[in-house]
Amino acid sequence: MKFNYPIPVPKDAMEALQRLDKQPANPGLLFDRFTPDLSQASDKEKSKWKNEALNAVRNHSANKEALDHYKARWKKMIAQAHAASFNMKTDWRFIAGLGRKGALEVGFTFHRYGFPILPGSSVKGIARASAFYQIAETLSLEGKMLSVLDDALSEGDEKKYIEKMGKIPQADKAKELIESFRTVFGTTDQAGGAVFFDAIPQKPPTLELDIMNPHYPDYYKAGSKDYPTNWQSPIPVFFLAVAANQEFCFAVGWREHENNSLRIEAEKWLKDGLTDLGAGAKTSAGYGYFKI
């Protein structure tokens, strides 16, 4: 495998990669480790090298055998947590981990075996947001009261919890829903009963190269005093995204003794969140939504 840019890795590792007569089986390794040494690039070369590096990642699929072995282990793991998996497809493009720092200045979350994942912490956050908005809608809350509700729901001290809930009008209208929420997601003093697993692809997914084109680059620079004026030159920023109609496996389990009714409710919140709120970056632009 040949590269048109210098890569800051040991000489032996570079020679071993160049001797490969087949595609590398781990695009995540290319993305995280075999990236251009941008300190040696001119201003024009930087954009070119980053684009070439992202294309190299996009053009190399994750190893299907490695994914299948991991998926078999994942299924055994979720079975121990009283979970059943369900699959959903990307409605359009999906970006995992765009905000992560890296040599290419754009992030992406790969499993160590080279396939994209949505971490369990993010999966839980999506389900929690969906449940939170359901409570807020039931109580007709908006504005500052949303922060009051969020603070109350997370409160671990029982006396403080009662005090904070007392500030929310007609909170009894959603009493059962609130109790389910706190049991499923936990509080500052107690872990939630639900276990949200990493979402993994059903098969090595197709990756696509996408672009952001900020029109006011000088304005967005840290510490800049420039205004967003029309004479600034747009600088395209390329990034990776999972293509549409790529299938992912999700699972919600339960700690210790199974509570199937609450586990099913948590699963429904997750499905609603994936379809209505989206996952990953740029959801306001239509990215990250899933469909059954």
Backbone as a ProteinNet text record, in pm:
[ID]
protein_1_A
[PRIMARY]
MKFNYPIPVPKDAMEALQRLDKQPANPGLLFDRFTPDLSQASDKEKSKWKNEALNAVRNHSANKEALDHYKARWKKMIAQAHAASFNMKTDWRFIAGLGRKGALEVGFTFHRYGFPILPGSSVKGIARASAFYQIAETLSLEGKMLSVLDDALSEGDEKKYIEKMGKIPQADKAKELIESFRTVFGTTDQAGGAVFFDAIPQKPPTLELDIMNPHYPDYYKAGSKDYPTNWQSPIPVFFLAVAANQEFCFAVGWREHENNSLRIEAEKWLKDGLTDLGAGAKTSAGYGYFKI
[TERTIARY]
85.1	0	88.6	63	145.7	72.7	152.5	98.3	171.2	98.8	157.5	193.3	205.2	237.5	317.8	399.5	478.4	389.5	420.5	343.6	438.2	407.5	497.7	486.5	532	534.8	674.9	713.1	845.8	869.2	992.3	1029	985.9	1008.4	972.9	822.7	740.1	594.8	552.1	616.6	583	618.2	735.3	777.5	686.3	642.1	552.5	419.8	367.8	241.2	255.4	367.3	387.7	405.8	448.1	467.3	337.5	229.2	102.1	56.4	18.6	-32.2	-184.5	-247.5	-392.9	-436.3	-564.5	-615.5	-598.7	-557.8	-558.6	-700.6	-712.6	-844.2	-897	-828.7	-870.5	-864.3	-972	-971.4	-957.1	-999.9	-983.5	-837.9	-753.4	-610	-549.8	-592.9	-547.6	-588.2	-710.9	-763.8	-690.1	-658	-600.8	-448	-381.6	-236.1	-159.4	-210.5	-136.7	-190.4	-171.7	-222.8	-108.1	-134.5	-27.1	39.9	169.6	243.8	221.9	118.3	79.8	180.5	273.9	377.5	472	472.8	559.2	484.7	358	275.6	266.8	260.1	230.7	80.8	37	-105.2	-191.1	-145.4	-220.8	-218.4	-104.9	-91.3	-174.2	-195.2	-267.2	-405	-482.1	-616.5	-611.2	-515.2	-500.7	-465.6	-370.2	-326.5	-438.5	-510.7	-621	-729.5	-759.5	-859.8	-815.3	-688.1	-635.8	-639.2	-606.2	-605.7	-746.9	-845.6	-984.1	-1034.6	-994.8	-1033.9	-971.2	-847.3	-783	-862.2	-912.4	-994.1	-1126.2	-1189.7	-1321.1	-1314.7	-1204.6	-1192.7	-1152	-1135.1	-1093.3	-1199.5	-1268.9	-1376.1	-1320	-1395.7	-1357.8	-1365.3	-1289.1	-1283.8	-1414.6	-1485.8	-1615.3	-1600.6	-1495.5	-1476	-1455.1	-1375.7	-1353.1	-1483.3	-1564.1	-1692.2	-1785	-1789.9	-1876.7	-1838.6	-1707.8	-1662.3	-1699.8	-1680.4	-1715	-1865.4	-1943.2	-2089.4	-2138.1	-2074.2	-2110.6	-2083.5	-1971.1	-1939.3	-2035.3	-2070.7	-2164.6	-2300.5	-2347.1	-2476.4	-2474.8	-2363.2	-2352.5	-2351.7	-2288.6	-2280.6	-2417.7	-2494	-2625.4	-2722.3	-2702.8	-2789.6	-2773.4	-2651	-2626.3	-2695.5	-2729.3	-2795.4	-2945	-3000.4	-3144.5	-3190	-3104.5	-3137.4	-3166.7	-3246.8	-3271	-3235.2	-3163.7	-3119.6	-3230.1	-3221.8	-3309.4	-3223.6	-3263.2	-3185.1	-3260	-3182.5	-3238.2	-3139.7	-3191	-3106.8	-3091.9	-2978.2	-2958.1	-3054.1	-3126.2	-3221.8	-3148.7	-3040.5	-2950	-2810.8	-2722.9	-2586.9	-2582.7	-2487.1	-2470.6	-2322.9	-2295.9	-2158.5	-2137.1	-2041.4	-2009.2	-1877.2	-1879	-1754.6	-1687.9	-1765.1	-1705.3	-1620.7	-1660	-1589.6	-1461.8	-1429.9	-1306.2	-1185.9	-1083.2	-961.8	-874.8	-812.3	-725.3	-635	-544	-447.1	-512.7	-627.9	-696.6	-793.5	-800.2	-880	-1030.5	-1071.7	-1211.7	-1211.6	-1313.2	-1314.5	-1408	-1391.3	-1481.6	-1455.7	-1562.4	-1548.1	-1546.1	-1426.9	-1410.4	-1388	-1442.7	-1403.6	-1259.8	-1190.1	-1050.6	-1035	-1144.8	-1138.9	-1167	-1197.6	-1205.5	-1342.4	-1449.7	-1583.6	-1643.5	-1732.1	-1792.3	-1884.2	-1888.8	-1980.8	-2043.3	-2155.7	-2215.3	-2199.7	-2112.9	-2084.1	-2208.9	-2207	-2320.2	-2358.9	-2259.6	-2290.2	-2374.3	-2344.8	-2424.1	-2563.3	-2571.2	-2700.9	-2789.9	-2731.7	-2808.6	-2853.9	-2766.4	-2801.7	-2918.9	-2924.9	-3036.1	-3167	-3163.5	-3284.3	-3328.4	-3232.2	-3265.6	-3329	-3273.7	-3329.7	-3472.5	-3495.4	-3630.5	-3728.4	-3688.5	-3775	-3796.8	-3691.6	-3699.6	-3802.3	-3795.3	-3888.7	-4031.6	-4046.6	-4181	-4240.4	-4159.8	-4205.8	-4236.6	-4144.9	-4164.2	-4290.8	-4317.3	-4437.8	-4563.7	-4557.5	-4672.2	-4705.5	-4602.3	-4621.6	-4629.4	-4618.5	-4624.7	-4519.4	-4396.8	-4286.7	-4205.9	-4149	-4061.2	-3971.4	-3873.4	-3783.9	-3702.2	-3693.2	-3611.3	-3661	-3787.6	-3842.1	-3784.4	-3732.1	-3669.1	-3543	-3467.7	-3347.1	-3384	-3492.4	-3539.1	-3578	-3649	-3689.8	-3568.8	-3474.3	-3355.1	-3276.7	-3263.1	-3192.3	-3265.8	-3396.8	-3475.8	-3468.1	-3476.8	-3475	-3343.8	-3235	-3103.1	-3069.9	-3147.8	-3117.2	-3124.1	-3015.2	-3009	-3060.5	-3048.5	-3096.8	-3249	-3315.9	-3461.9	-3527.9	-3479.1	-3539.1	-3523.3	-3403	-3379.7	-3462	-3478.2	-3558.4	-3702.6	-3762.3	-3900.3	-3911.8	-3810.7	-3810.3	-3804.3	-3719.3	-3704.3	-3826.8	-3886	-4006.3	-4122.3	-4119	-4223.9	-4226.4	-4117.6	-4111.9	-4172	-4206.6	-4258.1	-4410.9	-4481.5	-4629.6	-4688.9	-4783.5	-4860.6	-4770.8	-4663.2	-4569.7	-4635.3	-4742.5	-4810.9	-4873	-4894.7	-4951.1	-4859.7	-4729.2	-4632.6	-4560.4	-4626.8	-4561.2	-4504.5	-4585.1	-4538.6	-4426.4	-4438.6	-4336.7	-4204.9	-4212.2	-4092.3	-4025.5	-4104.7	-4048.1	-3978.8	-4040.9	-3979	-3848.2	-3848.1	-3728.7	-3612.9	-3637.6	-3531.2	-3483	-3572	-3531.1	-3446.7	-3486.6	-3415.8	-3279.3	-3272.5	-3149.5	-3066.3	-3124.4	-3049.1	-3044.6	-2974.3	-2958.9	-2811.7	-2781.8	-2643	-2593.5	-2685.1	-2647	-2662.8	-2728.5	-2756.8	-2757.2	-2693.8	-2690.6	-2828.7	-2857.1	-2984.9	-2992.3	-3112.7	-3130.4	-3101.6	-3121.9	-3102.5	-2954.9	-2917.3	-2780.8	-2790	-2722.9	-2725.2	-2592.2	-2598.3	-2477.1	-2435.8	-2306.3	-2259.2	-2343.9	-2377.3	-2445.6	-2340.5	-2354.6	-2255.8	-2322.4	-2248.2	-2309.8	-2338.4	-2443.4	-2478.3	-2372.1	-2317.7	-2208.3	-2121.2	-1998	-1913.3	-1986	-2011.6	-2093.4	-2014.1	-2087.5	-2028.1	-2002.3	-1881.3	-1847.1	-1843.5	-1881.3	-1880.3	-1805.2	-1750.4	-1679.7	-1777	-1788.5	-1880.7	-1800.6	-1867.8	-1796.4	-1875.1	-1801.8	-1853.3	-1781.5	-1851.7	-1791.9	-1816.5	-1748.2	-1770.4	-1729	-1821.5	-1797	-1719.5	-1703.9	-1634.8	-1522.8	-1419.1	-1314.6	-1240.5	-1217.8	-1145.8	-1228.2	-1358.2	-1448.9	-1451.5	-1439.9	-1451	-1320.3	-1209.6	-1082.5	-1083.9	-1018.4	-1013.9	-949.1	-1016.1	-962.7	-974.6	-1047.1	-1057.8	-1140.1	-1099.7	-1175.5	-1239.3	-1232.1	-1291.5	-1442.8	-1509	-1653.1	-1683.3	-1804.4	-1840	-1869.6	-1764.7	-1776.6	-1771.2	-1827.7	-1841.2	-1711.8	-1607.3	-1483.3	-1389.5	-1431.9	-1349.7	-1368.1	-1261.1	-1263.6	-1303	-1408.3	-1447.6	-1336.2	-1316.9	-1218	-1292.8	-1306.2	-1381.4	-1317.2	-1402	-1356.8	-1422	-1341.2	-1393.7	-1402.4	-1500.7	-1515.5	-1583.9	-1576.3	-1635	-1775.9	-1860.4	-1996.1	-2037.5	-2117.9	-2178.1	-2290.2	-2297.4	-2396.1	-2538.1	-2635.5	-2775.8	-2801.6	-2905.1	-2951.4	-2847.9	-2767.1	-2672.2	-2732.4	-2731.9	-2803.2	-2713.7	-2767	-2695	-2775.8	-2704	-2766	-2762.7	-2875	-2887.9	-2936.8	-2908.9	-2958.3	-2968.2	-3075.9	-3095.1	-3117.3	-3034	-3046.5	-3087	-3077.2	-3116.6	-3020.2	-2983.5	-2891.6	-2961.5	-2885.2	-2929.8	-3064	-3166.9	-3294.7	-3368.8	-3416.1	-3478.5	-3608.6	-3624.3	-3750.1	-3793.4	-3866.2	-3892.2	-3977	-4072.1	-4159.2	-4080.2	-3989.8	-3909	-3803.3	-3749.8	-3651.7	-3715.8	-3839.1	-3911	-3940.6	-3972.7	-3998.2	-3871	-3756.5	-3628.6	-3596.4	-3626.3	-3603.2	-3689.8	-3814.8	-3903.6	-3852.3	-3804.4	-3747.4	-3628.8	-3547.9	-3432.7	-3477.1	-3571.6	-3620.2	-3679.4	-3757	-3815.3	-3705.3	-3601.4	-3492.5	-3415	-3391.4	-3317.3	-3395	-3526.8	-3607.8	-3642.7	-3659.3	-3707.7	-3598.2	-3494.1	-3390.2	-3259.1	-3231.3	-3107.5	-2991.9	-2882.6	-2762.3	-2640.2	-2537.7	-2413.9	-2421.3	-2335.3	-2320.9	-2415.9	-2439.7	-2512.6	-2655.8	-2721.4	-2859.9	-2952.3	-2916.7	-3000.9	-2997.2	-2896.9	-2885.5	-2936	-2998.6	-3058.3	-2975.5	-2857.5	-2773.8	-2817.6	-2787.3	-2797.7	-2933.3	-3031.6	-3162.9	-3170.5	-3243.3	-3257.1	-3403.1	-3421.8	-3557.5	-3563.8	-3681.8	-3701.3	-3681.8
-119.2	0	124.1	216	334.3	458.6	550.6	676.8	790.8	897.8	1012.9	1123.9	1087.7	1185.5	1116.4	1193.8	1133.4	1097.4	984.3	937.9	921.8	982	977	846.2	736.4	606.8	548.9	453.3	392.1	334.6	337.7	293.8	149.6	60	-80.9	-97.7	-22.3	-31	18.6	126.9	182.1	84.1	21.6	-74.5	-197.4	-241.7	-356.8	-325.9	-205.2	-167.6	-157.9	-103.8	-89.1	-223.3	-326.7	-458.4	-537.4	-487.6	-558.8	-569.8	-689.8	-709.7	-717.2	-682.9	-679.5	-561.7	-533.2	-419.9	-441.3	-338.5	-349.4	-377.1	-460.3	-502.3	-414.1	-305.3	-222.5	-74.7	-20.5	121.5	213.3	166	247.1	270.3	170.5	185.6	286.8	283.4	384.2	523.7	534.9	666	722.2	636.1	682.8	688.3	602.7	590.1	625.7	586.1	609.4	734.2	847.5	974.4	1063.1	1158.6	1243.6	1326.6	1349.8	1440.3	1581.1	1648.1	1778.6	1887.7	1861.1	1960.8	1979.1	1881.7	1889.7	1939.3	1975.2	2014.5	2165.6	2212.4	2353	2375	2499.6	2528.4	2457.6	2452.1	2384.5	2233.5	2179.9	2035.8	1981.1	2060.5	2011.2	1958.2	2037.8	1996	1873.1	1870.4	1757.7	1630	1637.6	1518.5	1464.4	1554.7	1509	1440.5	1497.1	1437.3	1298.9	1284	1154.7	1052.5	1097	1005.4	955.7	1044.4	1004.3	910.2	933.7	843.2	705.4	702.4	572.7	493.1	561.3	495.3	448.2	536.2	505.6	386.3	371.7	266.7	130.4	120.6	-6.6	-51.4	-158.6	-209.6	-283.2	-279.6	-356.5	-506.1	-583.3	-727.6	-792.3	-857.3	-917.5	-1029.7	-1108.1	-1219.2	-1167.5	-1060.4	-1001.5	-947.4	-881.9	-829.8	-942.7	-1050.5	-1163.5	-1226.6	-1240.4	-1296.6	-1204.1	-1074.6	-980.3	-979.2	-988.2	-986.8	-1109.6	-1225.3	-1346.1	-1326.3	-1263	-1234.9	-1130.8	-1031.4	-926.6	-987.8	-1084.7	-1148.3	-1229.8	-1296.2	-1370.4	-1273.6	-1160.3	-1060.6	-1001.5	-968.3	-907.7	-1010.8	-1137.6	-1242.2	-1250.5	-1225.8	-1227.8	-1111.9	-1007.4	-890.1	-889.9	-1008.6	-1022.2	-931.4	-913.4	-823	-901.3	-842.5	-895.3	-785.1	-821	-719.2	-683.9	-565.9	-524	-442.3	-444.2	-377.1	-257.5	-154.3	-37.2	6.4	72.4	118.2	269.9	316.1	460.2	513.7	617.8	677.8	758.4	824.3	893.5	873.3	967	951.5	966.2	899.2	896.7	919.2	1011.7	1045.1	1012.2	926	889.2	953.4	1037.8	1089.7	1199.3	1283.5	1390.6	1485.5	1507.4	1602.8	1551.1	1423	1368.8	1436.3	1463	1524.6	1418.5	1456.7	1363.6	1437.2	1362.8	1423.2	1484	1430.4	1480.3	1593.8	1633.1	1747.1	1722.2	1603.3	1561.3	1423.4	1394.7	1268.6	1166.5	1042.9	934	821.5	753	648.4	511.1	451.4	314.2	222.3	101.1	-3.8	-42.5	-100.1	-136.4	-237	-307.8	-401.1	-333.6	-203.5	-129.7	-99.4	-126.5	-94.1	18.4	100.8	210.9	158	226.9	192.5	319.6	301.2	407.8	363.4	429.9	383.5	374.9	282.1	262.4	388.4	471.7	596.7	689.5	690.6	772.6	713.4	580.6	513.7	547.9	543.2	577.9	723.8	812.3	953.5	979.5	905.5	920.5	876	758.7	708.4	803.5	854.4	945	1074.2	1128.6	1251.1	1228.5	1112.7	1080.8	1072.7	1004.7	992.6	1128	1208.6	1340.8	1428.1	1429.5	1513.1	1460.9	1331.1	1276	1328	1331.2	1384.9	1534	1607.5	1751.7	1782.6	1701.6	1721.9	1690.5	1585.6	1549.5	1662.5	1729.2	1836.8	1974.7	1980.2	2106.8	2206.1	2155.4	2240.4	2293.7	2411.9	2469.8	2572.4	2622.5	2725.4	2679.5	2766.3	2739.5	2620	2588.9	2476.3	2342.4	2337	2214.2	2185.1	2289.7	2272.7	2231.9	2288.5	2252.4	2104.6	2059.4	1919	1827.5	1862.1	1778.9	1765.8	1875.8	1874.7	1786.7	1795.9	1717.3	1567.5	1532.1	1391.1	1322.8	1397.7	1340	1342.6	1411	1427.8	1294.4	1262.6	1136.4	1143.5	1258	1275.4	1287.4	1201.6	1194.2	1325.4	1387.6	1512.4	1623.2	1632.7	1735.3	1707.5	1579.2	1542	1588.5	1562.1	1604.4	1756.3	1824.2	1970.7	2025.2	1966.7	2015.2	1984.1	1866.2	1832	1922.3	1974.5	2065.4	2195.8	2227.3	2351.4	2333.7	2209.7	2181.2	2171.1	2254.4	2254.8	2120.8	2071.8	1951	1831.5	1815.5	1705.5	1569.3	1562	1434.4	1377.6	1463.1	1415.8	1313.1	1320.4	1229	1146.6	1120.8	1053.9	917.3	833.7	699.3	705.6	795.9	812.7	858.3	949.8	1000	889.5	810.3	699.7	598.3	569.1	478	536.3	664.6	732.8	718.5	745.6	741.2	597.8	501.4	361.8	315.4	355.9	314.3	380.8	512.5	587	618.4	602.3	626	772.3	798	933.1	955.4	1068.3	1096	1001.8	935.5	845.7	697.9	667.7	527	503.2	394.8	359.9	318	343.3	303.3	153.1	101.1	-42.4	-89.4	-3	-41.6	-40.4	-130.9	-138.5	-116.8	-12.8	19.9	-20.9	-109.7	-163.5	-81.7	-94.6	-33.4	-83.2	6.2	-34	-68.5	-184.9	-231.7	-262.4	-253.9	-281.2	-428.8	-456.6	-593.4	-654	-572.7	-612.6	-489.8	-505.3	-387.5	-282.2	-164.6	-65.8	13.4	71.5	159.7	296.4	348.6	482.7	576.9	700.9	802.1	925.3	997.3	1121	1236.8	1317.7	1430.4	1558.8	1671	1798.3	1903.4	1980	2103	2218.4	2327.8	2438.9	2571.3	2593.1	2718.3	2839.9	2933.6	3048.7	3161.7	3154.4	3263.2	3205.1	3144.4	3076.3	3168.2	3294.4	3387.1	3419.3	3427.1	3458.2	3345.4	3219.6	3104.8	3068.3	3130.6	3097.9	3140.4	3059.7	3090.5	3226.9	3311.3	3443.2	3544.6	3510	3599.7	3723.9	3836.1	3960.4	4000.1	3909.2	3935.1	3915.6	3983	3968.3	3869.1	3809.9	3716.6	3792.7	3827	3908.8	3822.5	3874.6	3797.1	3783	3857	3845.8	3736.3	3665.8	3554.6	3432.2	3357.2	3241.5	3115.4	3046.1	2920.9	2817.3	2742.9	2634.8	2504.5	2419.1	2293.3	2204.2	2141.6	2045.6	1911.5	1811.7	1679	1593.1	1504.1	1413.4	1285	1181.1	1051.3	1040.2	967.7	940.4	801.4	734.5	606.7	636.2	556.9	580.3	548.1	581.9	550.8	400.6	353.8	213.8	112.1	153.2	60.7	12.3	-119.2	-178.7	-188.1	-145.2	-151.9	-233	-301	-381.9	-305.2	-296.8	-229.6	-330.1	-301.3	-388.5	-310.5	-336.7	-278.8	-393.6	-402.3	-508.2	-452.6	-537.5	-496	-555.4	-474.5	-519.4	-617.8	-714.1	-808.2	-872.9	-856.8	-923	-854.3	-932.6	-878.6	-805.5	-688.7	-613.7	-590.4	-685.8	-684.2	-565.5	-523.9	-413	-283.2	-255.9	-134.5	-145.5	-265.2	-283.5	-254.5	-301.7	-276.8	-127.6	-61	83.3	158.1	116.3	178.5	156.3	36.4	4.8	92.5	115.6	201.8	345.1	394	529	539	434.8	436	439.6	355.3	353.6	489.3	548.1	680.2	784.7	776	872	859.3	737.4	715.6	764.7	751.2	793.1	942.1	998.2	1137	1238.6	1196.8	1289.9	1270.9	1147.5	1119.8	1090.1	1040.9	1003.4	1063.1	1087.3	1139.3	1288.4	1332.9	1475.7	1522.1	1654.1	1722.5	1671.6	1634.7	1588.4	1700.6	1826.4	1937.5	1954.8	1894.8	1900.4	1772	1683.9	1563.9	1437.8	1447	1329.7	1250	1120.3	1039.5	983.7	995	940.2	794.1	712.2	571.4	536.7	424.3	376.1	227.4	180.8	40.2	-43.3
0	0	0	-92.3	-108.2	-57.5	-0.6	47.5	-22	-51.9	-119.1	-21.3	104.7	207.6	317.8	391.5	500.1	618.8	683.8	798.6	918.1	1031.9	1148.6	1227.1	1166.7	1234.7	1220.2	1304.8	1293.3	1153.6	1110.5	976.1	949.8	1047.3	1028.3	1005.7	1082.6	1067.4	929.7	883.2	752.2	641.1	651.3	549.1	547.5	665.4	672.4	605.4	626.6	564.5	412.9	365.9	222.1	151.6	228.1	169	154.6	214.9	206.4	61.2	21.8	-113.5	-116.5	-3.9	2.6	88.7	87.2	162.7	313.3	387.9	534.4	583.5	686.5	733.5	845.3	876.9	988.4	950.1	891.8	855.7	976.1	1094.3	1214.8	1247.8	1222.3	1246.3	1150.1	1024.5	928.1	973.1	1024.5	1064.6	1185.8	1282.3	1408.1	1408.6	1329.3	1342.1	1214.4	1098.5	974.8	905	971.4	922	874.9	787.7	734.1	843.6	824.8	912.6	859.1	908.9	855.1	885.4	977.9	1008.3	889.9	798.2	680.5	556.7	572.9	458.5	445.9	321.8	297.6	317.4	314	333	228.6	105.4	-0.3	17.9	63.8	78.7	193.5	297.8	415.2	378.7	305.6	267.2	177.1	85.2	-7.7	66.4	159	231.8	320.6	388.9	474.4	391.1	275.8	187.6	140.6	103.6	59.5	172.8	294.2	409	440	434.3	460.1	351.4	228.5	120.6	137.5	189.1	213.7	317.2	420.6	523	463	388.1	329.8	235.2	165.4	63.3	120.6	252.3	312.7	412.7	379.8	465.4	585.8	694.1	813.3	781.7	854.5	833.5	880.7	789.3	823	924.4	913.9	1007.8	1149.9	1163.4	1295.7	1352.8	1268.3	1313.8	1356	1278.9	1312.5	1445.4	1470.8	1598.3	1714.4	1693.5	1800.4	1823.7	1715.5	1728.5	1806.1	1784.5	1859.8	2008.6	2040.8	2181	2238.5	2157.2	2198.6	2232.8	2152.1	2177.3	2307.1	2335.8	2461	2579.9	2561.7	2668.3	2698.9	2594.9	2620.5	2678	2644.8	2700.7	2851.4	2900.6	3044.7	3115.7	3040.3	3099.4	3068	3036.8	3010.6	2896.6	2795.6	2684.8	2558.2	2472.8	2339.1	2240	2135.1	2040.6	1941.8	1886.9	1776.9	1680	1554.4	1450.8	1394	1360.4	1292.6	1184.9	1081.2	971.6	974.2	925.6	912.6	806.8	842	749.5	642.6	684.3	592.5	648.9	633	684.5	837	895.6	1041	1073.7	1167	1204	1350.9	1378.2	1516.7	1556.8	1660.4	1716.2	1636.8	1569.5	1488.8	1573.3	1697.9	1782.9	1846.2	1827.7	1883.7	1820.3	1902.1	1851.1	1784.5	1674.1	1604.4	1507.8	1445.6	1355.6	1232.3	1193	1074.3	1106	1233	1279.8	1271.7	1232.1	1240.5	1304.5	1384.5	1456.5	1394.9	1439.3	1401.5	1500.1	1544.4	1644.8	1579.6	1578.9	1532.1	1652.4	1645.6	1738.8	1707.5	1803.2	1780	1666.1	1630.4	1518.2	1384.3	1386.4	1261	1206.4	1281.5	1231.6	1317.9	1260.9	1337.4	1447.5	1558.8	1666.9	1723.3	1791.3	1871.8	2016.6	2095.1	2231.5	2318.9	2415	2504.1	2579.5	2614.3	2684.8	2597.3	2467.1	2374.2	2354.9	2348.4	2334.7	2454.1	2574.2	2695	2688.7	2643.6	2635.3	2543	2432.8	2337.8	2402	2469.2	2536	2646.7	2722.4	2832.9	2780.4	2672.9	2615.7	2568	2507.3	2460.5	2576.9	2684.8	2802.2	2868.9	2875.9	2938.2	2865.7	2733	2657.1	2667.3	2686.8	2705.9	2837	2943.4	3072	3058.3	2993.3	2977.2	2898	2796.3	2715.8	2796.4	2878.6	2962.8	3059.3	3111.6	3209	3143.8	3010.5	2936	2983.3	2999.8	3047.4	2931.1	2949.4	2848.8	2915.5	2839.9	2892	3011.4	3111.5	3229.9	3310.1	3298.7	3375.2	3328.7	3207.4	3160.6	3241.2	3274	3356.3	3498.4	3549.6	3684.3	3687.6	3584.4	3577.3	3566.1	3482.7	3463.5	3593.9	3665.1	3793.5	3894.9	3897.6	3992.7	3962.3	3836.2	3798	3835.6	3836.7	3867.3	4015.6	4095.2	4237.7	4312	4382.3	4454.9	4596.5	4660.8	4797.9	4797.4	4872.6	4867.4	4910.2	5017.6	5064.2	4960.6	4902.8	4801.3	4675.7	4645.3	4528.2	4545.5	4661.4	4688.9	4682.9	4738.1	4738.5	4594.9	4513.8	4376.1	4291.7	4312.7	4237.2	4276.1	4399.4	4445.6	4367.8	4299.2	4220.2	4080.6	4046.6	3912.5	3918.6	3844.8	3849.5	3806	3884.6	3851.7	3818.5	3894.6	3869.3	3886.8	3966.7	3989.8	3862.8	3760	3634.2	3566.1	3597	3534.3	3640.3	3753.4	3865.6	3827	3764.2	3728	3624.8	3531	3427.6	3489.3	3585.5	3652.9	3734.8	3804.4	3882.3	3791.7	3678.1	3581.9	3529.9	3500.6	3451.1	3548.4	3676.4	3776.9	3800.5	3788.8	3804.9	3686.4	3567.5	3445.7	3433.9	3453.4	3426.1	3549.4	3667.3	3789.6	3829.5	3940.2	3993.8	4026	4087.6	4124.9	4234.5	4305.3	4414.3	4380.6	4271.3	4241	4090.9	4048.5	3906.6	3859.8	3734.4	3678	3656.6	3650.2	3632.3	3491.4	3392.1	3252.6	3215.2	3127.3	3073.5	2922.7	2874.3	2732.3	2669.8	2572.9	2511.1	2388.9	2353.8	2230.3	2113.4	2022.4	1899.5	1794.7	1733.5	1636.9	1503.7	1392.9	1262.7	1240.7	1166.4	1130.7	1039.3	950.3	862.4	839.4	788.2	766.7	683.8	740.5	670	566.4	474.3	374	436.3	415.5	460.8	341.4	365	259.3	305.7	208.5	238.7	224.6	329	329.6	349.1	341.9	346.2	424.4	505.1	564.9	495.6	473.7	399.8	472.1	586.1	660.4	577.7	562.4	475.3	542.3	675.3	746.3	833.7	772.6	850.3	946.2	905.8	994.1	1118.4	1103.7	1214.8	1317.5	1269.9	1358.9	1429	1391.4	1456	1602.6	1686.6	1830.7	1853.6	1931.8	1964.2	1852.6	1747	1632.3	1665.8	1607.2	1620.2	1488.1	1390	1258.6	1262.6	1173.7	1158.8	1045.7	1043.2	934.2	804.8	731.2	610.2	484.3	375.2	252.3	173.3	210	133.2	186.8	291.1	340.6	250.1	231.8	141.5	218	173.1	239.1	232.3	340.1	344.2	368.9	268	285.4	391.1	472.5	573.7	543	511	478.2	604	606.1	720.5	674.9	759.6	727.4	784.7	714.1	762	717	799.6	760	660.2	554.4	449.2	495.9	414.6	444.1	429.7	500	491.7	539.9	636.1	699.1	830.8	851.8	964.7	1088.4	1203.2	1330.9	1432	1521.7	1626.8	1759.1	1826.6	1956	2059.8	2186.5	2293.9	2424.3	2497.6	2631.5	2728.2	2830.7	2930.8	3065.9	3168.6	3303.5	3405.4	3505.9	3610.2	3703.7	3752.3	3855.1	3815.9	3897.5	3872.7	3758.4	3665.6	3545.6	3579.2	3518.8	3525.7	3381.2	3326.6	3182.9	3139.7	3222.9	3182.6	3169.1	3264.9	3256.5	3147.3	3127.8	3020.1	2884.6	2865.5	2741	2724.8	2836.3	2829.8	2791	2848.4	2813.6	2665.9	2617.8	2476.5	2386.3	2426.8	2348	2345.7	2460.8	2464.1	2368.7	2364.2	2274.7	2129	2093	1954.2	1915.1	2006.7	1978.9	1961.6	2046.3	2037	1906.4	1862.1	1738	1616	1620.1	1505.5	1509.4	1629.7	1641.4	1674.8	1748.8	1792.6	1717.1	1676.2	1604	1696.7	1636.7	1711.4	1643.2	1723.6	1667.1	1638.5	1546.3	1518	1408.5	1406.1	1299.7	1281.5	1390.7	1379.8	1332.6	1362.5	1318.4	1166.6	1103.3	957.4	892.3	971.2	915.1	927.2	987.9	1005.8	1129.1	1128.7	1250.1	1284.2	1197.3	1225.7	1178.1	1254.1	1222.6	1193.9	1128.4	1098.3	1130.5	1166.8	1200.7	1075
[MASK]
++++++++++++++++++++++++++++++++++++++++++++++++++++++++++++++++++++++++++++++++++++++++++++++++++++++++++++++++++++++++++++++++++++++++++++++++++++++++++++++++++++++++++++++++++++++++++++++++++++++++++++++++++++++++++++++++++++++++++++++++++++++++++++++++++++++++++++++++++++++++++++++++++++

